[in-house]
Amino acid sequence: MAGSRRLDPDGVAALLRRRWNGNHRRWLDGDGSWPLSIGLGPPTERETTRDLAGVRDWIEAWTAMERDPGRPGELTWTERQWPGLGRQRLPERLVLGSPGAVAAWVGATRRWGLAVERAARLRLELVEAPGLGRAEERGPTPLGADRPVAGPPASAQPAACRLGRHFDWLADAPGADFARLLAVLRWLIDHPDSGLYLRQLPIPGIDTKWIGANRGRLVDLLAQHHRREAGQGGARDADLHQLAGLRREPDLLRLRLLDPALRTAAGGLGDITAPVEQLAALPLAPAHVFIVENLQTGLAFDDLPGAVCFMARGYAVDAFAAIPWLEGRPLHYWGDLDTHGFAILNRLRAHLPGTRSLLMDADTLLRHRDLWQREDKPAAGPLERLTTDEQAVFEGLLTDRWGERVRLEQERVVWSYARERLQARADDST
């Protein structure tokens, strides 16, 4: 189009596609300013003279657009009186009155309509609109329903319940899945303190696999419901169990007692898996405590006078803060020699600041060069609770000082070498 700024219907469709991609989630929440006005860039007489056939095609394209029900909007025309070409009627501006009109232009009418209907229904379940009736008064939604009950159109005002982040799911989820979501929300809102386990929820068609796949969505929606019920405070950082009033499964720790005398204090048991609070109540006073990242490493420990070994917690080390008999004891953490091992150590020290690292030094790393593996996704720094030596190894791993994304799993450390270091540490802390 020889230097012209004019937009034909396809050009407007491309522009609206960009607007849609960047804004449709906000529009579902009532954000945005409407109507949307798009200048079509009608040409000057000089431009028209240079491209007469092109301008004629452009005018005809907009004339045809006015008759196309799939491309809604109000098309305004302007008249120009030109000395050389006489009076001309040109399309000047396209005005779209709502997000639904944009959706039509980009081929998303069905998705937009379904997302709007479902968002309206969700807002009713979350009691955003007082006076519209409680869920039980509106009746159930069949699990096999292809479409939800139609709700009011998206408000021009920002919505108190923000659902735009769930747009794709609302627009694309099968009807049965949406009905399940409504059923779960309805039950949890109506039974806020049931004290049940997840598997005990008496909701037809719901299992823990479905809950797991939709956990994030449920947390967000329930948090919004609770914030509305109790003002803007609280619930923001809660998890599903807190928000839904559900009982948690016990947090189990696995502990090995590496001294016969300590096993006697536990009724002869040497390998115990029990809830944290039960282990916390044991009458133990170990001389040294080892915490290892992985299970098989802990199982490989030999008897060691006065020692106990916790294993297989990974990042879930916060539980150790609830065990009073760990306070004041010599604590040793042995994790994988990779960035995540140091991140776990850093996290553990937030609760047990006296913890010393074990077999997480450069010498151990370089001695086992032939057993290195590759770390897929290194942990991010900074880790402010590492010692100077630990920090040097962590940064060396991050910056590929010894090779690209080097890691040494603790199970790969030669056991005779590890046993000597363990014994030396135990002797040193006695």
C-alpha positions, 0 to 999 in steps of 0.5 A: 500500500505504497506508504499508506497508514491505512488499515484494512480489515485484516490489518485491524484483525492483526492489531486486535489479536495483539490487544487480545493476547495482552489484555483478555485476562484483564477484560474478564475481570472488568478492567479496560476502557470501552468503547475501543476506537481504532483509526483506519488511516484514510488516505490523502488525495495524493496517496489515493492518486498514487494508489487508486486501485489499492484505495478502491479495494480498501474501501470495498473491503470495509464495505463488505466488512459492514455486512459480515456478522463475524466482524462486529463494530460500528464503522464510521465514514468520512467525506472528503472533497478533493480538487482532482478526485471530487467527493469521496466517502472513506472509512475512517474509524472502527468502534468496538463496544466490548471485549466480546466484539474483539473476541469475534474479530480474533475468532474467540467468540465461543471461548470468551462467551464460555469464560464469561459465563463460567466466571459469573457462575464462579462469582456467585459460588464465591458469594461475590454478589449478595442477593443473587442466592446461595448455591443451594438455592440455585440447584446443582450443576450436573457433572455431565453438563456441557455448559454452565448455567448462563450468568450475567455479562462481564461487568464494566467495573473491576470485579472483586473476585479476580478470575482472569488468571484462570481464563484459559481453564474457564474457556477450555475445560470440559463441562464436567470439570467445571461442574466438579470445580463448582461442587468442590467450592460449594462443599468447602465453602459450606463446610469450612471446618470439616476436619476431614482428610482430602480423600474423605470429601463426600463429593461425587466424582472427586478424587485426590488426583483431580484435587491435585491437578486443580490445587492451585486454582482451588487455593486461589479461589478459596483465598479470594472467598475468605479475603472477601468474607473477612476483609483483605487481611489473612488467607493470602499465604494459606495453603489448601488445608488451611483454607478448606479446614481440612486435616493434614496427613501426619508429617513423617520423619525417618530416624535411625538410632545408631547406638544400642543405648539409644535404641533401648530408650526407644523400646529397642527400635532402631529405624523409626518412621513417625510423626514429627511430634512423636519423635519430638517426644522421645527421651533422647539426648544424642551426642551427635546428630546427622541429617542426610539428604537421601534415604540410601545414604542414611540406611548405609550408616553403621552403628556409631556411639551416641549418634542418630541419623535423620534421612530423606527430607530434601528441602522439607527441613523446617520440621527439625525446628519442632524437635527440642532435643536437637537444641544444643546438640552437635548437628551435621548436614550431609547433602548432595554436592550440588547447588541444591544441597547447599540451598537445603543447608542454608535453609536448615540453618535458619532453624538450626544455625549451629549445623555444620556441613559434612562431605560438601567441600571442594576436596570431596568433589574433586576426588570423585570427578569420575562420578560427577553428573549434570545438574539440570536446574541449579538453585538460585543464590544468594545463600546468606547462611553459608560459611566462606568455604561453603560459599566458595564451593557453591559459587564454583558450581554456579559459575561452572568452575570445574565443569558445566553444571557439575554435581556429585550425588552423596550416594556416589561418594566412595563409602570407605572415604565417607565412613572415615570422615563420619568417624572423624567428625563424631570423634571431633565433636565428642 
